[in-house]
Amino acid sequence: MEWETVIGLEVHVQLNTQSKLFSGSATQFGAEPNTQANIFDLALPGTLPVLNELALAKAVRFGLAINAEIGKRSVFDRKNYFYPDLPKGYQVSQLDFPTVGKGELTIVMDDGSEKVIGVTRAHMEEDAGKSLHEDFHGMSGIDLNRAGTPLLEIVSEPDLRSAKEAVAYLKKLHSIIRYLDISDAIMAQGSMRCDANVSIRPKGETEFGTRTEIKNINSFRFVEKAINYEVQRQQDVLEDGGRIVQETRLYDSERDETRSMRSKEVANDYRYFPEPDLLPVVIDDAYIEAIRADLPELPDEKKARFMSEFGLNDYDAGVLVASREMAEYFEKVVEIGGDAKLAANWVSSELQGLLNKNDWDISDCPIEAERLGSLIARIKDDTISGKIAKTVFEAMLEDSASVDNIIESKGLKQVTDSGAIEALVDEVIQNNPDQVQQFKDGKEQVLGFLVGQAMKLSQGKANPGQVNKLLREKMQ
């Protein structure tokens, strides 16, 4: 039987406010356990919540970026469940009246095809604390530093049909969040976490199958692996005559498998009711428009501008705008180097290769945009050739000197003196009479060999364009 996969993602994004959603406690990552939890976070009797207005503004900012409906009246609810790292015995969340309603975003697949994915809602809620098991024999430790941290839970429609589509959606979401500067979205630190709802159905069916939820997947790679494993598991169960149980599962990256955690709760199990200690949040058009006016240029807009302004193709522009930091780096390189296409080639190939090889983020790169821009400028004005530029690029990793100083100190300046190049060309013609005759007989490709011989004689320093032109003139 042919099966169709149906996936919906719930993505929890920790908003980068200085204090928590309803208390003044700090939200810094990596602090000593329980040093960032005040009397409200500990749920001591008589403490009352006060909404962090900046968290609300960041949620609205996200909603506008995905063209979503903005809830002018949103309501906080109590979601009741017991867990040791939830001192109040309930989580403050939003059910029927979220801050952000229906929206959408467009993903681009590897083959260039596009697909619009619906976003059901994005609601605000507080995070729970963290249970620690490794350092306690027969016991669990509770760290409440994270309790009350503001989250935006972004819920997609079940529009995704493969693990690759899910990853493309997650990466697009990650990019938008970073452009908006509403979260650092570092998955390894838990500031962006993904739950995947996965089901399968016979191809052609319209009814959804029974879904399972894979909780707290913390990397793009693991999202793809977890979904692929779960899809195969469900196929095996159904083809063996079994049935899928609606449940919550976890992904074990070491074993590359999903395992059952607990039966899946439904909304009724949580006994939602409006939070009596918080008034509904009411915002007006002026509030929304003030936030809209402050929105940055987003990835899709920036990509379109790079293509029209710099003449880049769709693929290169897409690579360069994938992260805000990369796009800003590229624009600085263009500003200094003066050649957008050359800059695009260097940033998306040499620089990206360096980052991938060392597992670096663009912010960790030892070659600043200003210095790479200077390197592009020296290629453009024929001070060095593209080949010599690669030698300079490698030297820039170890040497913080200016590009001009590196070129000078290593004697890498390109030979452009016409007299010196003519002498090289004469020597190549004299040493390779057979190839010269082949060129005269119409074998055009021999010219590449002869240019190579001249470049070898000059130790790569001759201007290849001048060599090519002079060789052609002399042999004709």
N, C-alpha and C positions, 0 to 999 in steps of 0.2 A: 504493500500500500504506500502511496505517496502522501507525505505529511506536510502540513504547513505550520510554521512556527509563529506564535503570537507573543510579543514581548511588550511590556510596559515598564518604564523605569520610575522609581521614586528616588530623587536625589536630594540629600540633606546638605545644605551649604551653610557653614558657620559664618555669619556676618561679622565683618572686621570692625566691630565697635570696641571702644576702650573698656566699656563696662557691660554688665549682663543685661538681659532683656527686661527684668523687673527689679534689679537691685544694683547697687553701686560697686559691687565686687569687680575686680580686674579680670580680664580674659586672656592674659598672656599665656602662650603655650610653653610647657616644660617647667612650670613652677613646682616647688616642693608640694607634695600632696596636702590638700586641705588648708593651704595658705591663702587661697582665693575664694573663700566661702564665708559669707557673713551670716548674721542671725536669720535673715530671710531665706538664704539658700539652705540653711540647716532646718528650716521649717519650724522654728520656735514659735510657740503660741503667741498670737497677737500681732505678728508681723504682717505687713500689707504690701502688695506689689505696686510699683510705679513704672509705667511703660517708658522704655527708652525710645525717644522720638527719632533718634538717628537710625535705629533699626527699622522703623517704619518707613523712613525716607528711602533707605537702601532697597527695601522690598518693592516700593513703588517704582524706583529707578529700574529695577529688573523687569517689572511688568511692562513698562513703557518700551523697553528695548526689544521685547518679543511681541509688540503690538497687542498686548492683552487688555482685557477689560480690567479697570481698576475699581476695586470696591470702595465706593465713597462712604459706605457704612460697613465696617467689619467688626466682628464679635469674637471675643476670646471665650473658649470653652474649657471645661475640665474633662480630661481624658483619664478615667480612673483605672489604675492597675497597681498592683503591689510588686515592687522589686527593691532589693536592699539599697540600691544607689539612687532611689527616688524618695527622699525623706518625707515629702508631703503625702505620698500615697496616690498622687495624681500628677499629670503633666498638663500645663496650660498650653493649649493648642487652638486651632480654629477649625470648625467643622462646616457649617452651612454658609457662613458669610466670611470667606477668606479675603485677605488684602488684594490678592491678584487672581482674576478669573481666567477665562479661556484666552489662550494665545497660540502662537505657532512659531516654529523656526524651520529653516531649510537646511538639510544636510546634503553634502556632496560626496559621492562614493568614489572609489579608486578609478572607475571607468569614466568618470566625469558626469555620470547621471545625477540628477537632483531629485530630492523627495521632501515633501513638506510633512513635518511631524507636529501633530497637535499637542498642545500643553493644556491639560485639564484645569490646573490651578497651581498656585504657589502660595502656601499659607505659612504664617509665622508661628513658631512654637519655641519653647525652651528645651534645651538639651537636658539629658539626665547625667548623673555622675558616672563613675567608672568603677567596675569591680575588678580587683587585682587578685590573681590566684597563684602566680608563679612563686612569689616570695613567702608564701604562708603555708605551712604544712597542716593540712586538714582544716584550714580556715580561709576566708576571703578577706582582703582588705578593701575598704571603700574610700575612694578619692572623690571628693565633692567639688573639686576645682572647676569641673566642666558643668556642674549642675546650674542651670539657669542661663547658660550661654545662648545667645540668640541664633536660631536656625531659620532658614527659609527652606521649606520642603517643596520641591518642584516635582509635580506629578504629571507624567506624560500620558497621552491617550495610548491605547494598545495598538499603535500604528507601525511598530517595528517588526520586521519579518526575518531578521537574522542577527547573529551575534555581531557581525561586521557593521550592520546598520546601528545597532545599539551603541557600539564604540564610537561611530561617527557622530551620533547624536550627543553622546557624553562629551566628546572633544569639542564640539561646537558650543555646547553649554559652558564648558570650562573656559573657552576663549572669550565668550561674551561676559562671563562673570569677572574675568581678569581685566578686560577692557573697561568695565564699569567701575572697577576697584571697590566692589562690595564685599570681597573675600579674597584671601590669598589662594584659596581652593587647592591647597596642598593635600593630595589624597593620602600620602604616607603619614601625615600628621592628623588625619581625621577631620580636617576642615572642609572636605568634600567627600561624602560617603554615598554609596549607591546600593539600593535594593532593587533586585530584578524580579519582576513577576513574569513567569514563563509558563506557557501552555502550548499544546500542539493540537491539531485537528486534521481530519482527512482533507486533502486538497479539494477545494470546491465547496466545502461546508461553510455556512455562515455563522453557525452557533459556536461560541467559544468553548474550548475544552476546560477541564479543571486545572486551575493554576497552582503553582507553588511559588513561594517567595524566597529568594536567596538574599540573606541579610548582609549588610555592611561589607561590601566588596570594595577594596581600597586601591585598585589600580586599573588602568585601561586594559592592560594585558589580562589581568585576572577576571575582569568582567567578560571578556571574550571567551576565555577558557571555561569559566563557570557555566555560562549559558550553553556553550556547545556540549559540555558534559551532561547538563540537566536535560537538554533536548534529546540526546541519545538515550539517557536513562528512561525518560518517559516513553520513547518509542519502543524500547525493549520491553517495558512493563505491559504496554497495550498490545503489542504483537504476541506476547506470551499469554494473552487472555486476562491479564490483571486490570486493575483500575488505579487511576491516580488519586491520591489522597491530598486534599487541600491542607497544606502545612507550611511551616516556616523551616527553611533549611539553611545551613551554613556551608561556605565553600572552604575546603581544606587545600591550600595551595601546595603544600608539600606532597600530598597524595593525589592532587589534581582530581578531587571528587567533591560532590555535595553530600551532606549528611543531614538526617532529620534532627530538628531541634525541638519542635513542639507543634501541636495542631494549630492551624491558622485561626486567629481571632477575627471576628467580624465587628462592625461598629457597635452593635448592641452589647457586646461583651464589655465594652469600655464605659457604658453608662454615661455618655456625654451629657453635659448640661452646661448652660451659660455660666461663666466664671462670675460669681456674685461680687467679687472684690474689684472688678474692672468694669468701667462703663464702656459701651460701644465706642469704637473709634470712628469719628466723623471727619472727613476731609472734603475740601471743596475744589472747584476747577482751578482756582488761583494757585492752590498748593500743588496740584498736579502739574500745571503748566510751568511753574517755577522750577520743578525738578526736570521737566522735559527740556527746558531751555539750557540746562546744565549737562545734558547727555553728551558724551564724547562721540567722535566718529567711530562707528562700530565696524566689525570685520567686513561685512558685505559691502558697506559703503566705501571703506578704505580700499578694498580689492578693486571695485569699479573705478575708483580714482587712480589707482596705480596703473591700471590698464590704459585708461584714457590719457593720463598726464605723462606717464613714462613709457608708454608703448609696450608694456609687458604682456606676455601671453597669460592665458587663464591659469595655467598650472603654476608658473613662477609667482604670479601675484597671490595665488592661494597659499603657497608655502610661506611667503613673506608676511602675510597678515595673520597667520595662525595664532601668533601671540602678540600682544600689544608691544612687549619689549623688543621683539624681533623687528616689528614694523618701524618702531622709533629708531632702532639701530640702523636699519636700511636707509631711512630718510636722511639721517645724519651723514652716512657714507656718501649718498648722492649729492648732498649739499656741498661737501668738501671735494669729492672726487670729480664731479661735473659730468658723469656719464652713467645714466640710470641702468642701461642694459649691462654694461660691464660690472657695475655694482651688484646688480641682481645675480649675475653669474657667480661672482665671488662669494656673496653672502649665502646663496642657496646651495653652493657646491663645496668650495674650500672651507668656509667658516662652519657650515652645518656639519660637514664631515668631521671637523675637529671637535665640535661639541658632542656629536654622537660617539666618537671614539673614546672620549674621556668622560662620558656621561655628565657633561656640564650643562647647566642652564646658561642662557645668554648673559645673565648677570654675573656669572662666574668667569666669563671669558677674559683672558689676559690681554687680548688685542682689542683696544677700545675702538669705537666707531670712527673717531677722529683720525686714528693712525691708519685704519684700513682705508679711509677716504683719501689720505695722503698717498697711500700705495696706488690706488686707482688713478690718482692725478699723475703720478710718475709714469704709469703705463700709457696714459692718454697723451702725455706730451713727449713720448718716445725716449724718456730718460732711461727706462729699462724695458725689456721685452716681457711678454706674458710668462715666458719660461723662467726668466731670471726673477720675476715677481714671486714665483713660488719659493725660490730660495730665500728671498727677503722675508716672505711670510713666515717661513720656518724660523728664521733668525729672530723675528719679532716676538716669538714665544719666550725666548730666553733673554732677549735684550730689550730693555725699556726705552732705549734711545729713539730719537725720531727716525722716520723712514729715510730721510735724506742722509742722516749720519751713518746709518747702517749701510746704505748703498755706497757712500764715500769710503767708509773704513774697510769694506770688503772688496773695493775695486770692482763693483758690479755695473758701473755706468755703461749704458749701451753705446756702441760705436756707431755714430751717424755721419762721421766725416767721409765725404764722398770719395776722397782720394784713397783713404785706407780701405774702404769697401771695394773700390775698383781693383786695388792690388790683390785682395782676397779672391775676387771673381776671376781675375786673369790667371791666378795660380790654379784655381779649380778647373778652369777650361783647359789649361795646359796639361794637368794631371789626369784628365778623364776624356781623352779624345773619342773613345768608342761611344760614350753616353752623349757627347756633344753631337756626334754624327747621327745617333738615333733621334735626337730632338729635331735636328734639321730635316730628318726623313719623316717627321710628323708624329713621332712618339712623344706626345705632350707630357705624359706622366713622369718621364725621366727628369723633368725640371725639379720635382720634389727632392729627388736624390741629390742633385747638384746643389740645391739650396742647403740641404742637410750637410754636405761636405764643407760648404763655406761656413756654416754655423759652427761646425766642429773645429775648423781652423781658428775661428775667433773665440773659441771657448764659450759660445753662446751669447757673446756680447754684440755681435753685429745686428743691425736692424734688419729683420728678415724681409720686410717689405721692400727695402732698398736693394737688398741682395737679389731678390726675385726679379725686380724691374731691370736691374743692370745686367743680370745673366741673360734675360730674354733679349734685351737690346743687342748685346754683344754677339749672341749666337745667331740672331736673325740677320 
